[in-house]
Amino acid sequence: MASNSGRGYPTNGSIYVCNLPEGTDESMLAEYFGTIGLLKKDKRTGRPKIWLYRDKVTNEPKGDATVTYEDPHAALAAVEWFNDKDFHGSTIGVFMAESKSSNAVVDVPTAAADDGGFEDDAAKDMDGGGGRGR
């Protein structure tokens, strides 16, 4: 039976970006990633839908983020175009992110897939809200 849920098929418009350099902010990400497609706007703020992950104690950016496009195909193009490219002096990783409403695991290479307890870890991430794609 054929399925569209396999690797490479855009299930949503969000990408996960890692290895961002210090000093990266939402406007820098909007400018860079907006070159390949229209970024989705946050309904509440009207700003591009970009989430910078921050340290809970220091509130400093951790070096990863999610960026959401209006068109899921633009997100897929962003992965193909920007992954392993230079962003302000750092080589960034860009991957498709999971939809919050999905039970799928983030399509990001992780060591967890090799440890045999992957399903348990994924279930904890979904219930605890901790799965951030790393």
N, CA and C atoms as a LAMMPS dump frame, in Angstrom:
ITEM: TIMESTEP
0
ITEM: NUMBER OF ATOMS
402
ITEM: BOX BOUNDS ff ff ff
-5.0000000000000000e+02 5.0000000000000000e+02
-5.0000000000000000e+02 5.0000000000000000e+02
-5.0000000000000000e+02 5.0000000000000000e+02
ITEM: ATOMS id mol type element x y z
1 1 1 N 0.838 -1.171 0
2 1 2 C 0 0 0
3 1 3 C 0.891 1.246 0
4 2 1 N 0.608 2.208 -0.841
5 2 2 C 1.4 3.43 -0.932
6 2 3 C 1.018 4.376 0.192
7 3 1 N 1.995 5.158 0.636
8 3 2 C 1.752 6.104 1.713
9 3 3 C 2.504 7.39 1.423
10 4 1 N 1.888 8.499 1.774
11 4 2 C 2.541 9.792 1.597
12 4 3 C 3.234 10.255 2.864
13 5 1 N 3.277 9.412 3.893
14 5 2 C 3.855 9.84 5.16
15 5 3 C 5.347 9.529 5.249
16 6 1 N 5.938 9.089 4.164
17 6 2 C 7.355 8.73 4.177
18 6 3 C 8.261 9.93 4.19
19 7 1 N 9.543 9.686 4.335
20 7 2 C 10.566 10.727 4.375
21 7 3 C 10.499 11.568 3.093
22 8 1 N 10.59 12.876 3.264
23 8 2 C 10.642 13.761 2.114
24 8 3 C 9.298 14.349 1.725
25 9 1 N 8.194 13.766 2.184
26 9 2 C 6.886 14.319 1.853
27 9 3 C 6.534 15.386 2.875
28 10 1 N 6.218 16.619 2.44
29 10 2 C 5.948 17.679 3.402
30 10 3 C 4.593 17.495 4.087
31 11 1 N 4.612 17.175 5.374
32 11 2 C 3.368 16.976 6.11
33 11 3 C 2.866 18.272 6.722
34 12 1 N 3.749 19.24 6.91
35 12 2 C 3.346 20.553 7.41
36 12 3 C 4.326 21.573 6.863
37 13 1 N 4.175 22.805 7.258
38 13 2 C 5.045 23.836 6.722
39 13 3 C 6.197 24.217 7.617
40 14 1 N 6.508 23.4 8.625
41 14 2 C 7.543 23.775 9.591
42 14 3 C 8.859 23.061 9.342
43 15 1 N 9.94 23.826 9.521
44 15 2 C 11.278 23.257 9.45
45 15 3 C 11.957 23.462 10.8
46 16 1 N 12.886 22.572 11.113
47 16 2 C 13.698 22.661 12.316
48 16 3 C 15.104 23.052 11.873
49 17 1 N 15.659 24.065 12.505
50 17 2 C 16.985 24.575 12.15
51 17 3 C 17.886 24.444 13.371
52 18 1 N 19.088 23.872 13.174
53 18 2 C 20.018 23.734 14.302
54 18 3 C 21.393 24.279 13.925
55 19 1 N 22.223 24.433 14.948
56 19 2 C 23.582 24.957 14.82
57 19 3 C 23.603 26.432 14.421
58 20 1 N 22.628 27.188 14.933
59 20 2 C 22.594 28.622 14.658
60 20 3 C 23.678 29.325 15.474
61 21 1 N 24.313 30.347 14.898
62 21 2 C 25.364 31.057 15.634
63 21 3 C 24.783 31.945 16.732
64 22 1 N 25.636 32.292 17.706
65 22 2 C 25.232 33.219 18.758
66 22 3 C 24.785 34.525 18.126
67 23 1 N 23.787 35.148 18.743
68 23 2 C 23.297 36.428 18.25
69 23 3 C 22.191 36.32 17.221
70 24 1 N 21.821 35.099 16.831
71 24 2 C 20.747 34.924 15.856
72 24 3 C 19.425 35.342 16.48
73 25 1 N 18.642 36.126 15.733
74 25 2 C 17.315 36.499 16.214
75 25 3 C 16.266 36.203 15.146
76 26 1 N 15.005 36.421 15.512
77 26 2 C 13.894 36.087 14.618
78 26 3 C 13.961 36.857 13.297
79 27 1 N 14.367 38.118 13.343
80 27 2 C 14.396 38.902 12.1
81 27 3 C 15.461 38.382 11.135
82 28 1 N 16.599 37.921 11.668
83 28 2 C 17.635 37.341 10.809
84 28 3 C 17.115 36.075 10.136
85 29 1 N 16.414 35.246 10.909
86 29 2 C 15.863 34.003 10.354
87 29 3 C 14.78 34.307 9.32
88 30 1 N 13.932 35.285 9.606
89 30 2 C 12.857 35.649 8.672
90 30 3 C 13.433 36.134 7.344
91 31 1 N 14.474 36.943 7.417
92 31 2 C 15.099 37.46 6.199
93 31 3 C 15.724 36.332 5.382
94 32 1 N 16.448 35.445 6.056
95 32 2 C 17.163 34.362 5.376
96 32 3 C 16.209 33.325 4.792
97 33 1 N 15.311 32.797 5.628
98 33 2 C 14.435 31.721 5.179
99 33 3 C 13.253 32.234 4.348
100 34 1 N 12.957 33.521 4.438
101 34 2 C 11.882 34.106 3.638
102 34 3 C 12.236 34.247 2.171
103 35 1 N 13.502 34.029 1.824
104 35 2 C 13.91 34.152 0.423
105 35 3 C 13.383 33.01 -0.433
106 36 1 N 12.961 31.911 0.18
107 36 2 C 12.531 30.748 -0.604
108 36 3 C 11.016 30.551 -0.593
109 37 1 N 10.313 31.266 0.284
110 37 2 C 8.857 31.128 0.345
111 37 3 C 8.269 32.053 1.391
112 38 1 N 6.95 32.202 1.337
113 38 2 C 6.232 33.073 2.26
114 38 3 C 6.144 32.42 3.632
115 39 1 N 6.628 33.139 4.65
116 39 2 C 6.562 32.621 6.014
117 39 3 C 5.165 32.851 6.579
118 40 1 N 4.694 31.871 7.334
119 40 2 C 3.384 31.98 7.97
120 40 3 C 3.448 33.07 9.035
121 41 1 N 2.35 33.814 9.194
122 41 2 C 2.284 34.871 10.198
123 41 3 C 1.597 34.343 11.458
124 42 1 N 2.128 34.735 12.619
125 42 2 C 1.498 34.409 13.885
126 42 3 C 0.228 35.244 13.999
127 43 1 N -0.915 34.595 14.235
128 43 2 C -2.195 35.298 14.276
129 43 3 C -2.244 36.336 15.389
130 44 1 N -1.588 36.044 16.502
131 44 2 C -1.623 36.935 17.658
132 44 3 C -0.747 38.161 17.467
133 45 1 N 0.475 37.967 16.952
134 45 2 C 1.439 39.066 16.867
135 45 3 C 1.559 39.671 15.469
136 46 1 N 1.165 38.913 14.438
137 46 2 C 1.316 39.386 13.072
138 46 3 C 2.736 39.246 12.54
139 47 1 N 3.646 38.728 13.372
140 47 2 C 5.047 38.541 12.964
141 47 3 C 5.223 37.154 12.362
142 48 1 N 6.313 36.933 11.609
143 48 2 C 6.565 35.596 11.056
144 48 3 C 6.608 34.545 12.166
145 49 1 N 6.091 33.36 11.848
146 49 2 C 5.999 32.281 12.833
147 49 3 C 7.352 31.584 12.955
148 50 1 N 8.18 32.106 13.863
149 50 2 C 9.524 31.607 14.101
150 50 3 C 9.67 31.41 15.605
151 51 1 N 10.193 30.262 15.999
152 51 2 C 10.384 29.97 17.414
153 51 3 C 11.857 29.668 17.662
154 52 1 N 12.494 30.514 18.472
155 52 2 C 13.878 30.279 18.893
156 52 3 C 13.826 29.543 20.225
157 53 1 N 14.457 28.379 20.293
158 53 2 C 14.497 27.644 21.549
159 53 3 C 15.477 28.331 22.483
160 54 1 N 15.049 28.509 23.745
161 54 2 C 15.857 29.227 24.722
162 54 3 C 16.111 28.384 25.962
163 55 1 N 17.246 28.638 26.597
164 55 2 C 17.583 27.99 27.852
165 55 3 C 16.587 28.464 28.92
166 56 1 N 16.043 27.524 29.685
167 56 2 C 15.026 27.865 30.677
168 56 3 C 15.578 28.73 31.804
169 57 1 N 16.855 28.604 32.115
170 57 2 C 17.451 29.358 33.216
171 57 3 C 17.931 30.728 32.759
172 58 1 N 18.716 30.769 31.689
173 58 2 C 19.334 32.026 31.248
174 58 3 C 18.509 32.786 30.213
175 59 1 N 17.536 32.117 29.59
176 59 2 C 16.723 32.683 28.508
177 59 3 C 17.547 33.015 27.262
178 60 1 N 18.775 32.511 27.184
179 60 2 C 19.623 32.704 26.012
180 60 3 C 19.234 31.684 24.935
181 61 1 N 19.283 32.08 23.653
182 61 2 C 18.984 31.116 22.582
183 61 3 C 19.92 29.909 22.64
184 62 1 N 19.36 28.729 22.362
185 62 2 C 20.135 27.485 22.407
186 62 3 C 20.834 27.18 21.092
187 63 1 N 20.464 27.876 20.024
188 63 2 C 21.085 27.611 18.735
189 63 3 C 20.207 26.795 17.808
190 64 1 N 18.922 26.637 18.161
191 64 2 C 18.003 25.957 17.259
192 64 3 C 16.67 26.684 17.244
193 65 1 N 15.902 26.423 16.185
194 65 2 C 14.653 27.148 15.989
195 65 3 C 13.726 26.36 15.072
196 66 1 N 12.471 26.766 15.042
197 66 2 C 11.55 26.289 14.009
198 66 3 C 11.069 27.503 13.226
199 67 1 N 10.875 27.299 11.941
200 67 2 C 10.38 28.326 11.032
201 67 3 C 9.215 27.695 10.28
202 68 1 N 8.087 28.41 10.179
203 68 2 C 6.9 27.851 9.531
204 68 3 C 6.551 28.641 8.278
205 69 1 N 6.391 27.904 7.192
206 69 2 C 6.008 28.479 5.898
207 69 3 C 4.505 28.327 5.675
208 70 1 N 3.942 29.191 4.835
209 70 2 C 2.543 29.065 4.427
210 70 3 C 2.333 27.768 3.641
211 71 1 N 3.274 27.458 2.761
212 71 2 C 3.171 26.308 1.87
213 71 3 C 4.132 25.206 2.317
214 72 1 N 3.616 24.009 2.63
215 72 2 C 4.491 22.907 3.043
216 72 3 C 5.57 22.572 2.017
217 73 1 N 5.293 22.801 0.743
218 73 2 C 6.297 22.519 -0.284
219 73 3 C 7.46 23.506 -0.214
220 74 1 N 7.191 24.73 0.251
221 74 2 C 8.271 25.698 0.454
222 74 3 C 9.175 25.228 1.58
223 75 1 N 8.581 24.606 2.601
224 75 2 C 9.376 24.064 3.708
225 75 3 C 10.298 22.963 3.2
226 76 1 N 9.778 22.095 2.364
227 76 2 C 10.597 21.017 1.8
228 76 3 C 11.721 21.601 0.943
229 77 1 N 11.41 22.628 0.169
230 77 2 C 12.432 23.288 -0.645
231 77 3 C 13.491 23.938 0.25
232 78 1 N 13.067 24.492 1.388
233 78 2 C 14.017 25.116 2.313
234 78 3 C 14.992 24.085 2.866
235 79 1 N 14.492 22.875 3.174
236 79 2 C 15.367 21.807 3.656
237 79 3 C 16.404 21.481 2.591
238 80 1 N 15.944 21.327 1.36
239 80 2 C 16.847 20.977 0.266
240 80 3 C 17.845 22.096 -0.028
241 81 1 N 17.411 23.333 0.091
242 81 2 C 18.232 24.47 -0.288
243 81 3 C 19.187 24.913 0.815
244 82 1 N 18.725 24.938 2.086
245 82 2 C 19.501 25.54 3.166
246 82 3 C 20.265 24.558 4.051
247 83 1 N 19.936 23.266 4.014
248 83 2 C 20.642 22.318 4.873
249 83 3 C 22.13 22.288 4.515
250 84 1 N 22.972 22.319 5.528
251 84 2 C 24.435 22.31 5.38
252 84 3 C 24.97 23.544 4.651
253 85 1 N 24.258 24.657 4.747
254 85 2 C 24.719 25.912 4.142
255 85 3 C 25.194 26.87 5.238
256 86 1 N 25.944 27.886 4.827
257 86 2 C 26.458 28.885 5.76
258 86 3 C 25.358 29.875 6.14
259 87 1 N 25.24 30.129 7.438
260 87 2 C 24.335 31.15 7.956
261 87 3 C 25.13 31.98 8.951
262 88 1 N 25.565 33.16 8.548
263 88 2 C 26.328 34.077 9.397
264 88 3 C 27.528 33.39 10.054
265 89 1 N 28.239 32.571 9.283
266 89 2 C 29.464 31.951 9.765
267 89 3 C 29.324 30.55 10.342
268 90 1 N 28.118 30.024 10.434
269 90 2 C 27.907 28.659 10.93
270 90 3 C 27.229 27.818 9.864
271 91 1 N 27.631 26.552 9.77
272 91 2 C 26.961 25.62 8.866
273 91 3 C 25.752 25.07 9.607
274 92 1 N 24.559 25.4 9.109
275 92 2 C 23.34 25.022 9.808
276 92 3 C 22.764 23.71 9.276
277 93 1 N 21.992 23.058 10.121
278 93 2 C 21.226 21.88 9.726
279 93 3 C 19.771 22.278 9.609
280 94 1 N 19.11 21.872 8.533
281 94 2 C 17.707 22.205 8.311
282 94 3 C 16.958 20.926 7.973
283 95 1 N 15.894 20.642 8.724
284 95 2 C 15.132 19.403 8.586
285 95 3 C 13.647 19.7 8.656
286 96 1 N 12.825 18.787 8.131
287 96 2 C 11.38 18.907 8.303
288 96 3 C 11.053 18.677 9.773
289 97 1 N 10.191 19.504 10.322
290 97 2 C 9.753 19.35 11.715
291 97 3 C 8.436 18.588 11.722
292 98 1 N 8.078 18.052 12.864
293 98 2 C 6.817 17.338 12.972
294 98 3 C 5.697 18.319 13.266
295 99 1 N 4.502 17.934 12.908
296 99 2 C 3.318 18.695 13.263
297 99 3 C 2.97 18.358 14.702
298 100 1 N 2.569 19.349 15.486
299 100 2 C 2.208 19.093 16.877
300 100 3 C 1.035 18.137 16.986
301 101 1 N 0.166 18.121 15.978
302 101 2 C -1.002 17.254 16.026
303 101 3 C -0.695 15.849 15.513
304 102 1 N 0.529 15.64 15.05
305 102 2 C 0.914 14.35 14.488
306 102 3 C 1.522 13.452 15.55
307 103 1 N 1.406 12.142 15.362
308 103 2 C 2.067 11.193 16.237
309 103 3 C 3.39 10.74 15.646
310 104 1 N 3.789 11.352 14.542
311 104 2 C 5.033 10.985 13.88
312 104 3 C 6.215 11.538 14.667
313 105 1 N 7.332 10.887 14.547
314 105 2 C 8.548 11.326 15.2
315 105 3 C 9.243 12.331 14.286
316 106 1 N 9.89 13.324 14.866
317 106 2 C 10.586 14.353 14.093
318 106 3 C 11.563 13.692 13.134
319 107 1 N 11.581 14.172 11.906
320 107 2 C 12.469 13.622 10.88
321 107 3 C 13.838 14.285 10.976
322 108 1 N 14.499 14.047 12.114
323 108 2 C 15.821 14.591 12.361
324 108 3 C 16.713 13.441 12.77
325 109 1 N 17.907 13.337 12.223
326 109 2 C 18.791 12.242 12.604
327 109 3 C 19.105 12.311 14.094
328 110 1 N 18.877 11.217 14.804
329 110 2 C 19.185 11.178 16.232
330 110 3 C 19.812 9.841 16.577
331 111 1 N 20.535 9.811 17.667
332 111 2 C 21.115 8.563 18.159
333 111 3 C 20.046 7.705 18.806
334 112 1 N 18.913 8.292 19.193
335 112 2 C 17.861 7.557 19.887
336 112 3 C 17.314 6.41 19.041
337 113 1 N 17.385 6.526 17.739
338 113 2 C 16.846 5.488 16.863
339 113 3 C 17.634 4.186 16.992
340 114 1 N 18.84 4.241 17.527
341 114 2 C 19.683 3.056 17.604
342 114 3 C 19.677 2.388 18.972
343 115 1 N 18.973 2.967 19.971
344 115 2 C 19.116 2.436 21.319
345 115 3 C 18.036 1.46 21.749
346 116 1 N 17.141 1.089 20.878
347 116 2 C 16.147 0.076 21.209
348 116 3 C 14.987 0.617 22.013
349 117 1 N 15.122 1.725 22.703
350 117 2 C 14.042 2.296 23.502
351 117 3 C 13.412 3.478 22.815
352 118 1 N 13.527 3.544 21.535
353 118 2 C 13.081 4.702 20.774
354 118 3 C 11.59 4.969 20.946
355 119 1 N 10.749 3.916 20.863
356 119 2 C 9.311 4.132 20.971
357 119 3 C 8.946 4.704 22.334
358 120 1 N 9.577 4.193 23.403
359 120 2 C 9.306 4.719 24.731
360 120 3 C 9.734 6.172 24.832
361 121 1 N 10.917 6.495 24.271
362 121 2 C 11.396 7.868 24.301
363 121 3 C 10.462 8.789 23.534
364 122 1 N 9.981 8.336 22.388
365 122 2 C 9.079 9.157 21.582
366 122 3 C 7.775 9.396 22.333
367 123 1 N 7.265 8.371 23.013
368 123 2 C 6.021 8.527 23.767
369 123 3 C 6.21 9.525 24.899
370 124 1 N 7.356 9.474 25.593
371 124 2 C 7.637 10.426 26.648
372 124 3 C 7.703 11.846 26.081
373 125 1 N 8.351 11.988 24.931
374 125 2 C 8.466 13.299 24.309
375 125 3 C 7.089 13.868 23.957
376 126 1 N 6.224 13.045 23.437
377 126 2 C 4.903 13.513 23.044
378 126 3 C 4.082 13.906 24.272
379 127 1 N 4.121 13.089 25.323
380 127 2 C 3.336 13.368 26.521
381 127 3 C 3.926 14.511 27.337
382 128 1 N 5.244 14.564 27.395
383 128 2 C 5.907 15.564 28.212
384 128 3 C 6.206 16.85 27.478
385 129 1 N 5.968 16.891 26.191
386 129 2 C 6.218 18.095 25.419
387 129 3 C 7.708 18.381 25.254
388 130 1 N 8.548 17.389 25.523
389 130 2 C 9.981 17.637 25.513
390 130 3 C 10.645 17.423 24.181
391 131 1 N 10.054 16.672 23.268
392 131 2 C 10.719 16.335 22.005
393 131 3 C 10.944 17.547 21.151
394 132 1 N 12.172 17.98 21.032
395 132 2 C 12.476 19.184 20.259
396 132 3 C 13.299 18.88 19.032
397 133 1 N 13.429 17.599 18.665
398 133 2 C 14.108 17.271 17.438
399 133 3 C 15.59 17.033 17.582
400 134 1 N 16.116 17.033 18.773
401 134 2 C 17.53 16.777 18.971
402 134 3 C 17.74 15.41 19.504
